[in-house]
């Protein structure tokens, strides 16, 4: 049992058609449970009378923050709420796929009841820190919740990427790109590139290649203490570093990306009885044995 939640923050993807209706239900149920609700200004504008506060205030003053949308919304909220205090985040899926979001729209009222009673769990999730160096100087620092992706740009020309792990050369890969992901990101871009699915509690980092030139190239699963260095050895066209698929940075030949597990973490809220494998079965349409 956790401490009962008294103050809920809400950040929604306001482009979602169902967002105002779901937000109204949250407000009504929270009020009946004696809980306060506050939202970021854009979200608060969806429902009349909903108190608003800047994102930084939500991080400081709320017990839990609800992210209404899909996985992309959840990733954005984690990034926006990043700071000295780690506030637990509960993802509510009103989008499409939703691997990371903990519950779907019909379960909103039940979730509010559980939060009010302290019947929930908080799961710490690792983050990735990335540093790009150009001409031996730090050019960029970034932090990812899911993955860091090096990929070719509009030219679609293949690149050569040199990979070293803990100071040991691994190989040079001729490919369309490369993905470094934590377990939470293993069901994202990495999965689409043929990478393995990692349980959220696995202490590992996975490297998956995007369209490698040789069939012998396979994903690598590493201990999460590993330090991965990817160098752009040759690039005939554009190459971009993508952070969680939401932030892009242009790279150049000779640039290097160093990736390691961050000392920081994210905190996700789940209700008791949450079944990660049930999510996989449903989202990936695993049907089991055919009779």
N, C-alpha and C positions, 0 to 999 in steps of 0.2 A: 504494500500500500504506500502511496505517495501522499504528500500534503494535498488537501483539497485545493482546487483552483478557485480563486476569487476574482481574478481580473484577466480577461481574455483579450488579446489583440487579434485583429483580422486584417489580412492583406489579400486582396482578390485580383484575379485577372479580369479587369473590367470589360474586356472585349468578349467574355463569355456570356452568352445570352441568358443563362440560368443564374448568373451571379447575384442579381438583385433579389430574386426569390429565395435563394439559399441563404443569403445574408439576413433577410427578414426572419426566416425560421430560426436562425442562430440567435438573433436578438430576442425573439419572443421566448425561446426556451431558456436562454441564459437568465432573462429577467425573472422567469418563474422559479429558477434555482437560486435567486439572490446574487447572481454574478454580474459584474460590470463588463461591458464590452466597449472597446475603443478601436478605431481603425485608422489607417493612414488616410490623408485627405482625399485622395482619388477614390478609394473604396468607400469612405464615409458619404461621398456625394451620391452614392447609389440608393441610399435609404434615408429618408428625412428623419432628422432628430438623432442620428447616430454620432456620438462624440468622435472627434478626430484628434490626431496627434502625429507629429513627425515620426518617421521610422525609428530614429534614435531614441525617442521617448518610449516607444513600444518595447524596445530592447531592455530599457532600464526599469520599466514599471509593470510589465505584464508577467504573469506566471507561465502562460503558454500563448503562443501565437499560432493562429489558424491560417494556412495558406490555401486559398480557394482557387482551383484551376486544375492544371495537370502537373506533370513532372517538371516542365519548364518553369512554371510558376513557383513551385517549391524550391527549385535551384536558385531562382532569382531572389526569393525571400531569404533563404539562408545567406546569400551574399550580402543583401541589403542590411540584414540584422547583425552582420559580423561586428564584433567588438570585444571589449574586455569581459563583458558578461555574456555567457552563452545561454540564450533563452531557448527552451524546448519548442519545437515546431511540429504541429500536427497537419499533415497534408490531407486535404479533402478533394477528391477527384471529381471535377465537373467537366473534365476534358474527355480524352479518348483512351489512350493506352494506360497510363498511370501505374508504372511499376513502383515508384517511390512513395506515392501518396498512400496513406495508411487506411483510408476508408472512402467509401463512395457516398454520393449525395443522400440516398435513403437513410443512411446511418447517422445523420447529423444530430438528431435529437438524442439518440442513445449515447453518442459521444459526449455531449454536454452533460448528461447525467453522470457518466463515468468520471469526467473531469471534476465535477462538483463533489463527488464522493471519494476522490483520490484513487479510483480504480483504473490505473493506467501504468504503463512502464515507459521509461526513457532509455533509449538506446544511443550510445555514443558512436558516432561514425567518423572514421578518419578522413582527413583532407590531404590534398597533394599541394606541395609548394613547388613552383617552377621558377627558374632563373635563366634568362637568356643573356648570353654574353656575345658581344660583337667586338672584334679586335681586342680581345682579352679584357674588355670593360663591361660591367653590368649595364645592359640596355633595357631590361624589363624584369619585373617581378610579378608573379600572379599566383592565385590560389584557386584550386578546383575542388568541387564536391564530388564530381563524377569522374572526369577525365581531362587529360591534356592531349590534343590531337594535332599532329603535324600533317598537313595535307597539301596537295597541289592545288593551285588556284584555277583561274579561268582558262589557262593554257592547256591544262590536263596533260602536261608533259611529266613523265616519270622522273623521280629524283633518286639520288644515292644518299642513304643515311647510314652513318657509322654509329654503331651502338656499343657502349662500354658500360659494364656493371661493376660497381665497387672498384673502379680503376683497372679492370681487366677487359681487354678488347673481346667483344663477342662476335661481331660480323659486320660486313657492309651489305646493306639491303638495297636492291634496285626495285622501287615500288611506287605506288601512288601516295603513300603516307604511312603513318605509324600512330598507334594509340597507346597511351599509358593510363591505366585506370585503376581505381580502388574497387573493392567488391561491389559497392553500390552502383558503380558505373559499368560493371560487367554485363548488365542487362541492357545497356544502351548501345552506343556506336560500336563498342568492342564486340558485342554479340552479333551485330549485323556483319562484321568483318570476319566472322568465324571464330571468335574468341570463346573461352569457356565461361560458364556461369559460376560465379563464386558466391557462396553463402555470405550474408552480410557480416557474420562474425569471424570470417576468415581473415587472419592477419597476413595479407598478401597484397602484392601489386601484380597486375597482369599487363604484358606488352603484346599487342596484336598488330599485325601488319595489314595494310590496306592494299589489296591486289598486288602481292609480291610477284616478281618476275619468275621466280623458281617455285615449283610445287613443293620442294622440300622445306620451305620456310614455314614454321609453325609458331603459334603463340607461346610465350614464356610466362610461367607463374613463378614469382620471386617472393622471398620473405619481405615483409614490409619495412625492414630496416635497410634494404638495399638502396643504393644511390645509382640512378640511371642517368647517363649522359648521352644525348643524341646530337650528333653533329651533322649539319647539312654539308656533305662532302662535295656534291655536285647538283646543280639545279639549273636546267635550261630555261625554265619558265618561272612562274610565281609559286611561292610556297607560303602558307599561312599557319600560324599557331592559333588553334581554337580552344577556348577555355569553356568547358561544359556546353559547347555548341552555341554559346550566346555571345562571347566576346572574341573578336578576331584581331590578330596582330600580324603584320607582314614581316616575314623573315627574308634573309639573304644568304647566298652561298658563303660558307665559312662560319655562320652563326652556330652556337651550341646551346642546347637546352638541358639544364640539370634538374632532375626531378627527384624529390624525396618526400617521405611522409612528413606532414606538418606537425609541429608541436601543438597546434590548435586542433579542435574537433568541432563537429556539428552534433546537435542533439535532436533526435526525432522521437515523437510521441506515438505510442501504439496502445490500443486497448487490449485488455487481457483477452486471450484467445486468438490474437492475430496469428495467422498461419501463412508464413512466407511461401511455402510450397503450394498452398492452395492458390495464391496469387499467380505463381508460375503456371500452374495447370490451367487457370482461367485465361490468363493473358496470352500464353503461347499455344492455347488450344490443344494441350496434351490430352489425348483421348484414352490412353491406356490400351489394354488388350481388346482386340476385336474378336467377337464371338460369331 
